Amino acid sequence: MIKFAGTALLLTALALPVVLFLLLKVRLGLSGFVAATISIAVGWVLNVAWAFVTARDPSQGYGDVLSIAAYFGWACPTVLVVLTWLVASP
C-alpha cells in the first residue's frame, strides 16, 4: 500500500503543477509569475509528501530522501512549469 501511495504522489507531483499553472493562468487570469509560484509551491509540497511516504517504507532503502526533497523538491516542478509557460505563451 505504501508503494502505491508513493507512486500516486509522485505522479501527482509531476502532473499537478502543470495543470494547476494552466488553470490559474487561463481560467483565473492570474499573472504568469503568480500562477507559476503557486504551482511550484504545490509541486514542492507534493514532492516532500512523496519523500515522507517513501521514507516510511524500510524496504525502499533510499537513505535520507526527506531532507533532499525538502531542499531540492522545487527543482522538478520549476522546470515543468517554466517549460509549460514557454510552450503555452502566445
ZADO-1210 file (C-alpha; in nm, 4 decimals, padded with zeros to 6 digits):
<atoms>
<atom x="00.0000" y="00.0000" z="00.0000" code="MET" pos="1"/>
<atom x="00.2873" y="00.2367" z="00.0777" code="ILE" pos="2"/>
<atom x="00.4427" y="00.1716" z="-00.2626" code="LYS" pos="3"/>
<atom x="00.1124" y="00.2544" z="-00.4372" code="PHE" pos="4"/>
<atom x="00.0701" y="00.5729" z="-00.2332" code="ALA" pos="5"/>
<atom x="00.4249" y="00.6784" z="-00.3130" code="GLY" pos="6"/>
<atom x="00.3771" y="00.6186" z="-00.6849" code="THR" pos="7"/>
<atom x="00.0464" y="00.8060" z="-00.6855" code="ALA" pos="8"/>
<atom x="00.2012" y="01.1011" z="-00.5019" code="LEU" pos="9"/>
<atom x="00.4987" y="01.1112" z="-00.7365" code="LEU" pos="10"/>
<atom x="00.2808" y="01.1086" z="-01.0473" code="LEU" pos="11"/>
<atom x="00.0584" y="01.3757" z="-00.8957" code="THR" pos="12"/>
<atom x="00.3658" y="01.5827" z="-00.8074" code="ALA" pos="13"/>
<atom x="00.4697" y="01.5713" z="-01.1725" code="LEU" pos="14"/>
<atom x="00.1327" y="01.6424" z="-01.3314" code="ALA" pos="15"/>
<atom x="-00.0468" y="01.8749" z="-01.0889" code="LEU" pos="16"/>
<atom x="00.1891" y="02.1753" z="-01.1121" code="PRO" pos="17"/>
<atom x="00.1469" y="02.1871" z="-01.4907" code="VAL" pos="18"/>
<atom x="-00.2311" y="02.1513" z="-01.4780" code="VAL" pos="19"/>
<atom x="-00.2608" y="02.3969" z="-01.1907" code="LEU" pos="20"/>
<atom x="-00.0435" y="02.6524" z="-01.3713" code="PHE" pos="21"/>
<atom x="-00.2593" y="02.6332" z="-01.6822" code="LEU" pos="22"/>
<atom x="-00.5805" y="02.6600" z="-01.4808" code="LEU" pos="23"/>
<atom x="-00.4589" y="02.9548" z="-01.2744" code="LEU" pos="24"/>
<atom x="-00.3228" y="03.1411" z="-01.5745" code="LYS" pos="25"/>
<atom x="-00.6003" y="03.0768" z="-01.8253" code="VAL" pos="26"/>
<atom x="-00.9147" y="03.0366" z="-01.6143" code="ARG" pos="27"/>
<atom x="-00.8485" y="03.2771" z="-01.3293" code="LEU" pos="28"/>
<atom x="-00.6387" y="03.5230" z="-01.5268" code="GLY" pos="29"/>
<atom x="-00.3560" y="03.5417" z="-01.2759" code="LEU" pos="30"/>
<atom x="-00.0229" y="03.6757" z="-01.3927" code="SER" pos="31"/>
<atom x="00.2275" y="03.4187" z="-01.5074" code="GLY" pos="32"/>
<atom x="00.4604" y="03.4771" z="-01.2147" code="PHE" pos="33"/>
<atom x="00.1889" y="03.4338" z="-00.9504" code="VAL" pos="34"/>
<atom x="00.0473" y="03.1235" z="-01.1198" code="ALA" pos="35"/>
<atom x="00.3957" y="02.9753" z="-01.1524" code="ALA" pos="36"/>
<atom x="00.4814" y="03.0457" z="-00.7892" code="THR" pos="37"/>
<atom x="00.1641" y="02.8803" z="-00.6620" code="ILE" pos="38"/>
<atom x="00.2111" y="02.5807" z="-00.8933" code="SER" pos="39"/>
<atom x="00.5753" y="02.5318" z="-00.7949" code="ILE" pos="40"/>
<atom x="00.4869" y="02.5526" z="-00.4247" code="ALA" pos="41"/>
<atom x="00.2182" y="02.2869" z="-00.4654" code="VAL" pos="42"/>
<atom x="00.4632" y="02.0659" z="-00.6547" code="GLY" pos="43"/>
<atom x="00.7239" y="02.1094" z="-00.3815" code="TRP" pos="44"/>
<atom x="00.4735" y="02.0119" z="-00.1117" code="VAL" pos="45"/>
<atom x="00.3772" y="01.7004" z="-00.3069" code="LEU" pos="46"/>
<atom x="00.7436" y="01.6057" z="-00.3541" code="ASN" pos="47"/>
<atom x="00.8021" y="01.6365" z="00.0201" code="VAL" pos="48"/>
<atom x="00.4893" y="01.4282" z="00.0842" code="ALA" pos="49"/>
<atom x="00.6220" y="01.1632" z="-00.1550" code="TRP" pos="50"/>
<atom x="00.9552" y="01.1604" z="00.0262" code="ALA" pos="51"/>
<atom x="00.7784" y="01.1287" z="00.3615" code="PHE" pos="52"/>
<atom x="00.5762" y="00.8302" z="00.2409" code="VAL" pos="53"/>
<atom x="00.8803" y="00.6715" z="00.0797" code="THR" pos="54"/>
<atom x="01.0987" y="00.7208" z="00.3863" code="ALA" pos="55"/>
<atom x="00.8464" y="00.5306" z="00.5980" code="ARG" pos="56"/>
<atom x="00.8959" y="00.2155" z="00.3863" code="ASP" pos="57"/>
<atom x="01.2161" y="00.0459" z="00.5073" code="PRO" pos="58"/>
<atom x="01.2293" y="-00.1880" z="00.2071" code="SER" pos="59"/>
<atom x="01.2999" y="00.1040" z="-00.0289" code="GLN" pos="60"/>
<atom x="01.6433" y="00.1863" z="00.1114" code="GLY" pos="61"/>
<atom x="01.6573" y="00.5398" z="-00.0282" code="TYR" pos="62"/>
<atom x="01.8566" y="00.6907" z="00.2560" code="GLY" pos="63"/>
<atom x="01.7718" y="01.0459" z="00.3534" code="ASP" pos="64"/>
<atom x="01.5248" y="01.1340" z="00.0783" code="VAL" pos="65"/>
<atom x="01.3193" y="01.3584" z="00.3043" code="LEU" pos="66"/>
<atom x="01.5915" y="01.6182" z="00.3509" code="SER" pos="67"/>
<atom x="01.6822" y="01.6031" z="-00.0182" code="ILE" pos="68"/>
<atom x="01.3192" y="01.6595" z="-00.1138" code="ALA" pos="69"/>
<atom x="01.2900" y="01.9437" z="00.1347" code="ALA" pos="70"/>
<atom x="01.5894" y="02.1225" z="-00.0178" code="TYR" pos="71"/>
<atom x="01.5537" y="02.0335" z="-00.3863" code="PHE" pos="72"/>
<atom x="01.1882" y="01.9314" z="-00.4271" code="GLY" pos="73"/>
<atom x="01.1186" y="02.2616" z="-00.6015" code="TRP" pos="74"/>
<atom x="01.3523" y="02.1885" z="-00.8941" code="ALA" pos="75"/>
<atom x="01.1399" y="01.9466" z="-01.0959" code="CYS" pos="76"/>
<atom x="00.8140" y="02.1452" z="-01.0622" code="PRO" pos="77"/>
<atom x="01.0059" y="02.4599" z="-01.1598" code="THR" pos="78"/>
<atom x="01.1375" y="02.3031" z="-01.4786" code="VAL" pos="79"/>
<atom x="00.7964" y="02.1626" z="-01.5698" code="LEU" pos="80"/>
<atom x="00.6135" y="02.4905" z="-01.5043" code="VAL" pos="81"/>
<atom x="00.8715" y="02.7019" z="-01.6900" code="VAL" pos="82"/>
<atom x="00.8571" y="02.4712" z="-01.9912" code="LEU" pos="83"/>
<atom x="00.4761" y="02.4847" z="-01.9835" code="THR" pos="84"/>
<atom x="00.4917" y="02.8631" z="-01.9558" code="TRP" pos="85"/>
<atom x="00.7204" y="02.8851" z="-02.2583" code="LEU" pos="86"/>
<atom x="00.5093" y="02.6484" z="-02.4667" code="VAL" pos="87"/>
<atom x="00.1717" y="02.7946" z="-02.3646" code="ALA" pos="88"/>
<atom x="00.2692" y="03.1596" z="-02.4066" code="SER" pos="89"/>
<atom x="00.1263" y="03.3264" z="-02.7161" code="PRO" pos="90"/>
</atoms>
